[in-house]
């Protein structure tokens, strides 16, 4: 990767996940600690950061012995990805020089300073525009998930900075007479930060100017109670003074000239602007005088839903949090994402009295629904005629945000293909919540909670199975039932299909159908009923893969190993470790492969059956040959390292090298394979 630097500029984000792009291409930044090194350099761009400070940033007072070497490795990898001229060694440390506007944190501070200049010059509209632009740079918490004391300090610092800018924006809105628009947002903010007196001050003033004096006084009382109970102090002098002025109905608190309008292009002089004929500010949508309908679009929930208690609790807590939370349920096809989402949405419906919207985005079947069509459907549910809908995606998205403003609505977006399909459908203000299901991990979407579903536990699967087949039949041969469920990999769709077939065939015995599950082809053939089929569900996911991903998906299923380490993946794919890891991780992101630990990969048993059913031909022989060659190389390396003259030690290291590539532990929740020959081979 040496030579000339690419011409496209670099862009970085730290106000959210640490990410980098060259032009429109996102760059792989590696592990969390490596991203943390980049974050330190970016937040101190243009200055030299000593290597010892990078060690402190990552590990604090107790660094490992090889800390400096690890930091140098991280910097080397970052230079290889970003370009060798991007990060330079400098006086015992490292330095990154960035172009203006290329780092969101620096751009945020520039816009904040610009807003301050506009406010001091009396240009409130320009200040508001700069503040909105600065706040739009945030994509969730700064540096989320990064380890080390530095990242923790920066998360606190930037969370405070965002609140400061948000307060400045709301104060500017008040100066412009837009109190009616921000009372709801201020209420949400005060609930989230009850001891922040500046927020209470702005909320009280907005309520008073909106003609809601009693609510303004209630807001003061609530703030005072919190401060006394939590800190044992009375409100500060500014808040007490405002309370007294509201009690006295001080006329100076009201806007005497009415709402300010945007300054004209002809002049930024407030006097000149006041003499001009004001033009009303355009609104994207004005709700009709009659109340909008409250749509109830959730599909019927299953009567035999079971399990997922931990996931339900975490998702419920996230979706009821202040703001506009977005929660994602992801996982393998057939794992029960939609069923969990619908069940959870029904339980949350009382918290969202203004409506529950539902849409199937068809992301898994190769025919993803265009966002503008979904927006049209949602807007129609609120009574907006089709001939009144704007044509463009952006305009429809703005219209939906306007309709949802000030309302409590739950949106369920089922079967999303990717984050790009979801973003235009998200509400803009507080009060609403969004629940998304997808086979893909929507890592670029800012979420409050992500629940990655795996197979059911054996007891959860038995509960689901019993609810369909019947207690008498299951209790008569519970051991056979559990063996059947293990053969299904405890996958909810497979369990449901097996149970449905048995429920409609009362004379079949559980023991009698066990031979149908003896091999992969038999299992997949049995697991279909009506319009449900495990194989078809997996096929939808496979058809979305790129050719390289599809080849990797087939080849990694060749060994009869419950789990594959990265060295085995690389040998099977005939690729360098980095490229092999990228492919394996992309399959995991698409829920076509599981990764129980870094550098370890495995299939759900039924998904491996499907992968093997696709056929390989000569590819299979080549993969096995490469795999055995890799085992031989590792064994020889172990022999050389520990000495060929020790037959006991050599044998031990032979076994260790073999075990490294082909684990011998039992695969979780899978039955013993029938007819598997050899050690680690099909």
N, C-alpha and C positions, 0 to 999 in steps of 0.2 A: 504493500500500500504506500510505498515511498513515491518520489517523483513529484510532479506538479500537483498543487492543491486544486480540487475541483472549483469551478467558477461560482457555483451556487452558494449563496450566503448561509451561514449557520444561524439557527434560532434556538433559544433555550427557554424552558419554563421551570420555575421552582415554586410558584404560587399554586400549588397542586402537585401532582406527580412530577418528579424530575424527568424531563424528556428533552430530546434534541432532534432537530430536523436539519437536513441540508436540502435547501429548496423545499420541495413537497415530500421528500422521503424521510420518514422517521428512522433514526439511527438506534441500533441496539446498544444500550449503555451498561449492560451487565448486572451484576448482583447488587444488593442493597448498599453494602459498604462502599462499593465502587461508585455508585451514584452519589453517595454522601460526600466522597472526595470531590466529585465534580461540583456539587452544591456549594461546598466551602469555597472553592475557587471562584465560582460564578458570583457569589454574594460578596466577594472581595476582589472582583475583577479589576485589573489594572494595578494591583499591588502584589507583592511577593508574599506568599504564605510559606513560612518555614516548615520543613518536613515534620519537625517535632510537634508543631501545632496541629498538623493533620492527624498525627498519632493521637494527640489529646482529644481532638474532635471525635475520633472514632471510638476510643476506648477509655478516655478519662484517665483516672489515676492508676489503673491497673492494666496497662497494655501487655500483650503477649511478648515473648522474647523476640519473635521475628517481625515485630510491628513495622519497623522501618522498611524492611524488605517487602512486606505486604503492600505498604503504601506505594513503594516504587513500582511494584507489579501493577497495581491499579492504575497509576498514572500512565504507565506504558500502554496498557490496554485501551485507555481513553484516547491517548494520542493516535493509536492505530485506527480507532473508529472515527475520531473527529478530524484527523489530519495532523501530521507530525509538527506542523508549524503552529498549531492552535494553543497547545500548552507547552511552555518552555521552562527548562531548569533555570533558576536564577538565584544566585547567592545562597546556596544551601536550601533552597525551597523551590516552589513552582509558582508560575504566574500564567494567568489566562487574560488575554486582551480581546475584548468583544466590541463589535460594531454598535453604534448608537441604535437603540430600539430593538436589539437582538435578545435581550434578557428581560423577561416580564417584570421582575422585581425592580430593576433600574428604570424601566419605562413607567412603572407605577409611580415611583418617586418623582420622576420628571413631570408627570401629569398632575400630581398633587401640588407640586410647586407652581405649576402653571395655573391651577385653580386658585391658589392663594393670591397670586398676582392679579387675576381677574377680579376676585372678591374685593381686594383692597382698592381697585380702581372702579368699583361699583358696577362691574359687568357680571351680574348674577347668572344670566343665561349661559354665558361662556364658561363661567366657573362650574356650573352644573354639568355642562357637557363634558368638561375635563374630568370631573369626579366620576361620572358614570362610566367614562371610558377606562379610568383607572380601576374601578371596581369590577369591570367586565373581564379584567385580566386574571381574576381568581377562578380556579377550577377545583374548589374544595379546599381542604386544609393544606397549608404549605408543608412540603417535604413529608408527605404521609408515609408512615411505615419505615422511614430511615432510622437506623440504629445510632446510638451514641449520644453523649451529652450535648454536643453542638446542635444536632438536629432538634433535640427536645427544646433547647433554648430558643432556637429560631422559630419553632412552631408557636411558642408562646408569644414571641415578639411580633410575628406577622399576624397572628390572630388579633392582637391588640391594635396593630396598625390598620387592619381592615375595619375594625369597629370604629376607629377614629375617622377614617374616610367615610364610612357609612353615616356616622353622625353629622359630618360636614355636609354630605349630600342632602340629608334630611333637613338640616338647618337652612340650606340654600333653597330647598323646595318651599319651606315655610316663608322665607323672604319673598318668594315669588307668588305667594298667596295660594299655594296648592295644598292647603291643609286637608281638604276633603280627600285627597288622593292617598295620603300617607298615614291616616289614623290607624288603619288596620295593620300596616307594616310596623308602625311604632308599638302597637299593642303586642305583636308577636316578639319584637325585639326586647321590650320590657319584660315579658314573660321569660325570655331566654337569659336576660341579664338583669335580674331584679335589683341588684345593688349598685347599678351604674346610674348615678344621679343625672348625668347629662341626658341619658335616654328618657328618664322620667320627666325631666324639664321639657324636652321637645314634645313628648306625648301630651303633657298637660296643656301646653300652649296650642298644639294642633286641635285638641278637643275643644278648648275654649273658643278658638276662632271659628270652629265648625258649629258653634251654637250649642255645644254639649257641656255646659258649665258643671252640671252635677257629676258627669262622668270624669271631668277633669279633676274635681275635688276627690272623687273616689280613687283616682289614680295616685294622687298625693298620699291619701290615707294608706293605700296598699304599699307604696314605696316606704313610708315611714314605719309601718309595722315590720317590714322585712329588715330594715336597717337596725331597728331596736332589737328584734329577736336574734338576728345573726351576728351583729357587731356590738350591740349595746350602746349605739350612738343615735342622736337625732339627725335629721337631714341637715345638709349644709346651708349656709346663709342664702345662697342664690335660690335654692328650691323653696326655702321658707318664705322668702320675699315674693316669689311668684305665687305661692299659695295665698298669701295675704292679698295680693292684687286681684287674683281671681275671685276671692271672697267679696272684695269691694267692687267687683265689676269695673275695674279700671279701664276707662275708654282708650287709654294709650296702648293697651294690649292688642286691640283690634287693628286690622289694616284699614287706615283711613281712606286710602285711594282705591281700594279693591285690588284684585289680583293683578300683578304686573304681567305685561305681555312681552314676548321676545322683542329685542331691539331690532329695528329695521336695518337693511343693508346700507341705507343711505347715510346713517349716522349712528355712532355708538354713544352719543351724548344723551343722557337721560332726559334733559330738558327738551332737546329736539324731538326725541322719541315720544315724549308725552304730548307734544302738540300735533303729532301726526295722527291720522285716523287709525285706531287699532284694528288689526284684522284678527279674528278669532283663531286660536290655535287649533289645527285640524285634529280630530279624534279618529282613531281607526275604526271605532265602533261605538255607537250609543245604544245601550240596552233599551228595549221598548218599555213604555210605561207599565205594561202589565208584567207580572212576575214571569221569569223564564221557567219552563218546565224543569223538573228534576228527574233526569233519565235514570232508569234502573235497568242496565244492560247486562248484568252478570248472568252467565249461564247457570243452569241448575247444578247444585253441588251433589257429589256422589254420596249415597246413603251409607256406603261401606268404607269410607275413608278411614285410614288408621295410620298411626305412627307419626313421625316428623315433629314430635313435641318440641325439641330443642330449636329446630329451625323456625317453627311457628312463633315461638316466644321471641327470638331475636328479630325476626322480620316485623312482628307486631310492634315491638318497642321502637324500631327504626321508623316505621311508617307513621307513628303517632307523635314523633318528635316535632318541635317547632320548625318553621321554615317550609321548604318544599322538598321533602325527602324523596329520594329515588332508591328503591331496593330491587335487587336482581336475583332471580332464581335460575341457576344454570346447571347443566349436567347432561349426561348421556340420554339419547332418545329412548323413551319408554321408562324413564326413571320416576315419572310422576310430577313433573314441573307444573303443568297446567292444572292438575288436580289439586295440588297444594295451593297454587295461586287463587283458584276459584274458592276453595274452602276458606282460606284466610280472608279473602275479600268479603265474603258474606259475613264473617264474624266482625269485620271492621265497618260494615255499612252504617251502623248507627252513628259512628263518629264523622261520617261524611254525608250530612243530610241533604246537601244540594245536588247529589247525584253520584252514580257509579257508572263510568264508561268502560266498555270492553271492546277490544278489537283483536282479531287474529291477523298478525302481520305476515303469515305464510313464509317466514324466513327459512323454514327447514325443508320445504318441498320444491325449492328452485324457482318459485314464482312469488318473490317478495312483493307485498302490496306497496304501491307508491305512497309515500307519506301524505301527498296532497289528497288522495282518495280517502284515507283515514280521517284527515282533518275535515273534509267535507261531510263525512258521516257523523263525526262528533258534533260539528256545528249544526247539522240538521236535527240532531237529538235535542238541541236547545231551542228549536223552533225557528231557526233562520232558514228562509226559503232557498232552494237551490239556485234560483236565478239571481239571488242577492249575494252569492258567494263570489269573492274575488277569484281570478283564474290562477294566479301564481302561488307557488309553495310558500314563499316568504310572507305574502300578504295573508294567506289563510292561517299561517302560524301565528302572526300578530293578532289576527281576529280572534283565534281561540284563546290566546292569553288575555285579551281584553274581556272576553265573555267570562273567563274563569276568575278574573280579578275580584277579590273580596268574597269568593265563594269557597265552600269546603267540598271538594269533589275528589273522588278516588278514580284514578285511571289504571286499568289493567291492560298492558300491552303484551299479548301472548305471542310466542314463537318469533321473536325478533331475530333478524339475520345478523345485524351488527349495530354499533352505536350510531352510525350515520342515519340509519332508518328511524331511530328513536328520537334523536335530538329535536327535530321540528315539532314533535308531539308533546313536548314538556311544557307545563305551566310556567309562568314567569314570576308570580308572586307567592307569598306565603299562604298557607291554608289548605292547599291541595297536596296530594301524595300520589306517587307513581310506582306501580309494581310491574316489573318486566320479567318475562321468562325467555330464555334463549339457550340453545345448545352451546353457543360460544361464550367464552368469558369476555364480557364487555369491559375490558380493562381500560379503555380510553374514555369511558363514561364515568362521570363523578357520581358516586353512589354513597348512600348512608349505610348500606348493608348489602353484602353479597352472600347468598347461601348456595353452596355447591353441593348438590344432592348426590349421594352414592346409593348403593343398593340398600334395601331395608335390612334391619337386623332379622335374624331367624324368627324371633318371637313376633315382630311386627308383620313379617310375611305370613306367619301362621295365622295371625289374627285376621288379616285381609282374606286369606284363603278360606278360613272357617266361616267368615261372614257371607261368602258366596255359596260354598258347597253345603254348609250346614254342620252344626256341632256333632250330631249323632254319627254322621259318616266319617268325620275327621277323628273323633275320639275312638272310633272302632279300630283305627289303624294309624295312630299318630306318628309312629316311626316311619311308615311309608310316606305319609304326608310330608314330614320333614325332609325325607330323601328326595321327594319330588321337588320341593321348594329349593333345596340346595342345587339340584340339577337346573333349575331356572335361574340360578345365580341370585335369587331373592330380588330379581328385577320386577318392579310392580306390574309392568305390562305383561310380562311372561307369567307371573303368578295369576293375574286376572284372566288371561286367556285360558290357562290350564283349568282354573276353577270354573270358568264359564262352560267349557266343554264337558267337564264332569257334571255340572249342575243340570245340563240338558241330556245327560245320559245316565239315568239313575242306576242302571244295571252294571255300569263299569265299576271296577274296583280300583282303589289307589295302587295296590300292588300290581294289578294287571297292566297298567299303562307304563310302569317303570321301564320295561325294555325299550319303549319308544325313545327314551332319553339316554340310551347307552352310548351314542356317538353324536358328533356335532350335526351331521346332516339330518339325523332322525329328530333331534331336538328342534331344529329350525323348522322342519317340515310339520311337526306337531303343533308348534306355537303359532297357529293362525286360526281365526274364526271370524266369519263374516267379513267386515272391512278392517279387522285388526290383524296385524301380522308383525311379529318381531323383526323378521327379515326385511320387510318393506320399510319399517321405521329406520333400521340401520342403513338401508340403501339410500334413503333421503340424505343422510349425513355423508355417506361415501361419495355421492354424486356432486357434493359441493367442494370436494377436495381438488387441489391442483394436481397435475400429473405426478409431480415429485412427491407430494403428500400421499397420493393414492398408492404409489409404488412402495413407499415406506410402510404404509399401513398393511400392505400384503406381506412384505418381507419380514417384518418384526413378529409376525404370527407363526413363522416357520418353526422355531425351537419350541419344544414342549416344556418350557420353563415358566414357573409362575411369575417370575419377575426378571427383568433384564437391566443390568447396569449399563452405564453409558459406553463402556468399552465394547460390550456385546452389540449394542445398537450400531456403533461405528463399523464394526466388522461385518455385520449383516448387511448394512447399506453400502459398504465399500466407500465410505466417506471419512474425511478428517473428523476428529472429535467435535470441533466447534460447529461444523456444518451438520453433523448428525444430531447434535443437541438442539440446534435451531429447528430441524425438521420434527424431532420428537416433541419439542415444546409446542410447536404449532399444532400438532395432532392433539396434544393435551388441551390446548386452548379451544379446540373445536370439539372437545369431549369425545374424541375417538380413541383416546389413550388415557390411562391414569398415571399419575406421578406421586406415589406415596411418600417419596423423600427426594431431595435434590439428586439428580443423576440416576434415578431409579424409575423404571417404567413397567407397566403391566396392562393387560387387557382385562375387561370384564369377560368372564368365561364365554358368554353367548356372543359377545362381539368378536372374540378370537375365533369362534366357530364360523362366524360370518366371513371374517377375513380369509380363513382357509378355504371357504367355499368358492372364493372368487377365482382360484386357479392361478398357478405361477409358471408352469412349464419349466423351461431351463433356468429361470430365475431362482427356483427353489434349490436346485443342485448347487448353483454357484454360491448362494447364500450360506448353505450348510458347509461347503468347502472353506469359505472364508472364515466361518465361525470356528471350525476345527483348527484352521491354521492359527487363528488368534489364541486359542487355548494352548496350542503347542508353543507359540512364542512366549506366552506368559510363564509357562512351565519351565522352559529353557532359561528364561531370565532369572527365575527363582533359583534354579539349580546353580547357575553361575554365581549368583550373589552369595549363596550360603554354602557353596562348596560341593563339588560332585563326589568327594570322597566320603561323604556321610550318607549312607543309603537310607537310614531312618529319617534324617533331616530332609533329604531329597524327596522321599515319599511324602513326608508331611507337607512340603511346599508344593509338590505336585497337586495334592488334594486342595490346598489353599487357592492355588491359581485356578484350578477347575471350578471350585466353589465361587470364586469371584465372578466368573462369567455365567455360570449356571447355578443359581441358588437352588437348594434342595428343600427349603421349607415349604410346607403345604400352602397352596393358594387359599386365601380366606374365602369362605362361603362357596367353595366349589367342590363337587363330588370327585371321587377318584376317577381318573381317566381309564377307559377300557381299551386295551389293545395298543397302548403306547409302547413302542419298542426302544431299547437302548437307553443310554443315559443322556438326557437333554435333547433327544431327537424324536421326530414324529415317526 
